[in-house]
C-alpha cells in the first residue's frame, strides 16, 4: 500500500511540474475537459480497439485424433473436402478457443495466437475471413492433408 501511495505522489508531482512548464496559452488551448474534448472544441481522438476473448474453462485437445473426434461429434464427419461446417462465426471461434486452451483473443482484426501446435505436432491456425466467408480454422495434422472448420455457406 505504501508503494502505491508513493507512486501516486510521484505521478502527481510530475503532472504538476509538466503543467507549470507549459506556456499559459498552450496549456489552455489543449487541456482536456471532463467531457473528453479539448477546450478548442475538437474531439479527443478515440483509439480504434475492438476484439474478443475466449471465455474461461476451455481445455485444449492434445492431438489431432482427439480434435477430429470432437469435431465429428459436434458437426458430423468432415465432408469430402475435409471441411467441418459450423453454423456461425461464434461457433468457429469457440472451437479455436478450445484448440488454444482458452488463450485466443483478437484485437483490431489481428488474432493472437495466430496458430498453435498440439502435442502431436498438429498445426491449428485461425483466420478472421476466407473465400467461403467468415472465420476459418486451418488444421494440418502432418498427414499430407489439410482440414478446415468454417461457417456453412
N, C-alpha and C positions, 0 to 999 in steps of 0.2 A: 504494500500500500504506500509505503514511504517512497519507493522508487517511482510510482505513478505520480504522486504529488510533485516530486522533483522534476519529472519530465514535463508535466503541465506548466509548472512555473517557468521552466526554460523556454517552452514554446511561447508563453505569454510575453516574456521579456524580448524574445526575438521578433515577435509581431509588433510590439511597441516600438522597438528600435527601427524596424523597417518602415513603419508608418511615419515616424519622425524624420526619416531621411528623405522622404518624397517631397517634392515641391508641393505647396498647397494647391495650386491649380491642377497639377497632375493627379494628386490624390483625390480631389473632389470629382474630377472628370471620370475616373474609372473605378471608384469604390462601389462595392456591391451593396445593394439594399436588400432587406429581408425577402422581397418577392422573387429574388433570383435574377433581377435585371440590373444592369448598370444604370447609374443615375442619368446618363445621357439618353436613356430610353431604348438603347439597343439590347435585345435579349442576350442573356448569358448563353454561351454555347452549351448544347446538350450533347453529352457523349453518346455515340452510337454503340450501345451494348445491348445485345439480346442473346438469349441462349436457353438451353435446357440442361437438366441434370438428371441422373438416374435416381430413382427412389432408393432408400436403403433396403437391405435384405436380399440382394442378389448374390448368388454364388456361381462362379464360372464352371463351365464344363471342363473336364480335364483333357478330353481328347475328341477327335472327330467322330468316333463311333457313338459317344455319349451325346454329342451335339446333334448328329444325324438322327438318332433315336428320338430325341426330344422334339426336333423339328418335324419328323414324320408323324409323331403323336399329335402335335398341335395342328399341322396343316395337311396331313395326309402325305403319302410318298411324293418326293420331288418328281416333276414332270420329266419327259424325255430329254429336255434341255438342262436337267439337273437344277431346276429352279423350284423353290417353295414360294407360293404366292400368299402374302399376308393381306388382310383386309384393309389396313390403314398404315400410314407412316408411324403412328404411335405404336403399333404392334411390332413393326420392324425395329423401332428404337428400343423397345423392351427386350427383344432378342439380343441386340448389341449390348445392352446393359448387363444381361446375363453373361455374355462372352467376355466382358471386361471386368467381371466381378463387381459390378456396380460403380466402376470408376469413370465411366464415359461422361463427357459433357461437351456442349457446343458453346462457342462464343463468337458472335459476329460471323456466322456462316463458316466457321472452322471447327473441325471435330478433334477432340483430344480424348484418349489417344486415337490416332488415325487408324492404327491397326494393332493387333495383339497376336501373340503366338500361344497356342495351347501347349500343354506339356509334351504332346507327341509331335510338336513342330508344325501343326496345322496353322496356317496364316488365316486370320479373320480381319477383314478391313471394312470400313464404313464409308459410304458416300451419301451426301445430302441430296443428290439428284442423279438421274440416269436417263438414258434414252427412252426407257419404258415409263418413266415418270416416277417421282417420289424417291424415298430413301431406299438404299440398297446395301446389303451386306454381301461382300465377296468372300468366299471360303475356298482356300486351296489346301487340301489335306496332303499334298505331296504324293498324290497317286496318279498324276497325269491329267486330272480333271479339275475344272473349276465349278463350284456350286454357288448359287445365289439365293438370297431371300430378298424379295421386293414386293411392292404393292401390286396387287392384281390389276390388270388393265380393264 
